[in-house]
């Protein structure tokens, strides 16, 4: 068989694979996939449990809650959400997942601000005191900012009570938005069954198609190729042996030897360059040390000259001051000793 006939055979094989695939994906005999994605039942159960706990956090925050209760409810919701994330389908409402993460971030900021209030840790103050920038980036313009006189300039701070309420409201809005998107994206039982049937049909069709393609490919390979008698590789049936076994082994060895020599030369050059760089670095370090020592000596000499010049200008005043101190001390000692006798 000539190479043109072999090329036409491969083209026919590709068409044989492509046409059934197109019918399998786009044929009118198959129902179109539903608009909503199929979700596992375990994910749906865990998601409903998490939504219930998150809604409980929102409801308690609206009615009034203590710090300990808030921390416990958020921890329970976070643990339930971690289980949901482990089974979350990749294409299932990524926006709702982002909204829920934003809600958890808001609840965490609420707990941090509340703990600062309980521990008397001070309000968050611009620019970075007590994570001021983190609160501002989350709450934005909705946060309550107050101005405090400060030197050299006034500074903004976040009061506790007002901003705890604001952060709870923002986190609740994020959670409600994520909950609404999740509930809208969840399919009904009928849609879930249709999705499972469609996925099963596609999977079976693709497996059948892959089996047919594998059989045809094996037949074509066996029909138009033979084994090389030397290395047992597949070659065209018109060829006596593969190219490697027909005389290119020596050239391949020579190329490998040249590549090895090139790699060794490159390694040696790299070692030389590294040694030269180390020597240059040592020289530069020694030069820097000498310069630092010279600067220190010059500074000491300059200080010594300045001290000598100061003593040369003020030695008379120093001597006079010392004499006055001696005279005053002598008089004071005399008075202390002899004044009781004189009186």
FENVEN-V354853 format. One record per residue. SS is DSSP state (A for helix, B for strand, O for the rest). PHI is phi in whole degrees, 0 to 359 (none if undefined). OMEGA is omega as a letter, one per 40 degrees, with the letter a starting at -180 (999 if undefined). Layout:
ss = {SS/SS}
phi = {PHI/PHI}
omega = {OMEGA/OMEGA}
//
This chain:
ss = {O/O/A/A/A/A/A/A/A/A/A/A/A/A/A/A/A/A/A/A/A/A/A/A/A/A/O/O/O/O/O/O/O/O/O/O/O/O/O/O/A/A/A/A/A/A/A/A/A/A/A/A/A/A/A/A/A/A/A/A/A/A/A/O/O/O/A/A/A/A/A/A/A/A/A/A/A/A/A/A/A/A/A/A/A/A/O/O/O/O/O/O/O/A/A/A/A/A/A/A/A/A/A/A/A/A/A/A/A/A/A/A/A/A/A/A/A/A/O/O/O/O/O/O/B/O/O/O/B/O/O/A/A/A/A/A/A/A/A/A/A/A/O/O/B/B/B/B/O/O/O/O/O/O/B/B/B/B/O/A/A/A/A/A/A/A/A/A/A/A/A/A/A/A/A/A/A/A/A/A/A/A/A/A/A/O/O/O/A/A/A/A/A/A/A/A/A/A/A/A/A/A/A/A/A/A/A/A/A/A/A/A/A/A/A/A/A/A/A/A/A/A/A/A/B/B/B/O/O/O/O/O/O/B/B/B/O/O/O/O/O/O/O/A/A/A/O/O/A/A/A/A/A/A/A/A/A/A/A/A/A/A/A/A/A/A/A/A/A/A/A/A/A/A/A/A/A/A/A/A/A/A/A/A/A/A/A/A/A/A/A/A/A/A/A/A/A/A/A/A/A/A/A/A/A/A/A/A/A/A/A/A/A/A/A/A/A/A/A/A/A/A/A/A/A/A/A/A/A/A/A/A/A/A/A/A/A/A/A/A/A/A/O}
phi = {none/283/289/295/295/295/297/296/296/293/297/298/296/295/296/296/279/287/295/299/296/297/295/292/268/240/291/286/290/264/288/294/294/298/288/264/281/282/236/294/293/294/294/296/295/296/294/296/296/294/299/295/290/294/296/295/299/297/295/294/295/286/275/119/208/273/295/295/295/298/296/293/294/293/295/296/295/295/297/294/291/297/293/294/297/294/242/289/296/298/260/267/39/296/293/293/296/296/297/293/297/295/296/296/297/296/296/296/294/299/296/296/294/295/294/299/293/293/275/55/278/91/288/296/236/295/269/225/287/54/60/300/294/294/297/293/293/276/277/65/288/282/289/267/252/236/255/240/298/204/256/271/213/290/228/271/219/253/293/290/298/298/282/298/295/295/294/297/293/294/297/296/295/298/294/298/295/296/296/294/294/294/293/289/275/290/281/283/295/293/295/297/294/297/296/294/295/294/295/295/295/296/296/295/299/293/295/297/297/295/295/298/297/296/295/296/296/297/295/296/297/289/280/248/225/230/271/294/292/259/250/66/274/283/226/297/291/282/272/284/208/285/296/296/277/271/135/268/294/295/296/296/295/297/297/296/296/296/295/295/297/297/296/295/298/297/295/295/297/295/296/297/297/295/296/297/296/294/296/298/294/298/298/297/293/297/297/295/296/297/295/296/296/297/296/295/298/296/294/296/296/296/295/297/296/295/294/298/294/294/294/295/277/241/290/294/297/295/295/296/296/295/294/299/298/295/295/297/297/295/296/297/295/298/295/296/279/257/295/298/287/290/284}
omega = {a/a/i/i/i/i/i/i/i/i/i/i/i/i/i/i/a/a/i/i/i/i/a/a/a/a/a/a/a/i/i/a/i/a/a/a/i/i/i/a/i/i/a/i/i/a/i/i/i/i/i/a/i/i/i/i/a/a/i/i/i/a/a/a/i/a/a/i/i/a/i/a/i/i/i/i/i/i/i/a/i/i/i/a/a/i/a/i/a/a/a/i/i/i/i/i/i/i/i/i/i/i/i/i/i/i/i/i/i/i/i/a/i/i/i/i/a/a/a/a/a/a/i/a/i/e/a/a/i/i/a/a/i/i/a/i/i/a/i/a/a/i/i/a/i/a/a/i/a/i/e/i/i/a/i/i/a/i/a/a/a/a/i/i/a/a/i/i/a/i/i/i/i/a/i/i/i/i/a/i/i/a/i/a/a/i/i/a/i/i/i/i/i/i/i/i/a/i/i/i/i/a/i/i/i/i/i/i/i/i/i/a/i/i/i/a/i/i/a/a/a/a/a/i/i/i/i/a/a/a/i/i/i/i/i/a/i/a/i/a/i/a/a/a/a/i/a/a/i/i/i/i/i/i/i/i/i/i/i/i/i/i/i/i/i/i/i/i/i/i/i/a/i/i/i/i/i/i/i/i/i/i/a/i/i/i/i/i/i/i/i/i/i/i/i/i/i/i/i/i/i/i/i/i/a/i/i/i/i/i/i/a/a/a/i/i/i/i/i/i/i/i/i/i/i/a/a/i/i/i/a/i/i/a/a/a/a/a/i/i/a/i/999}
//
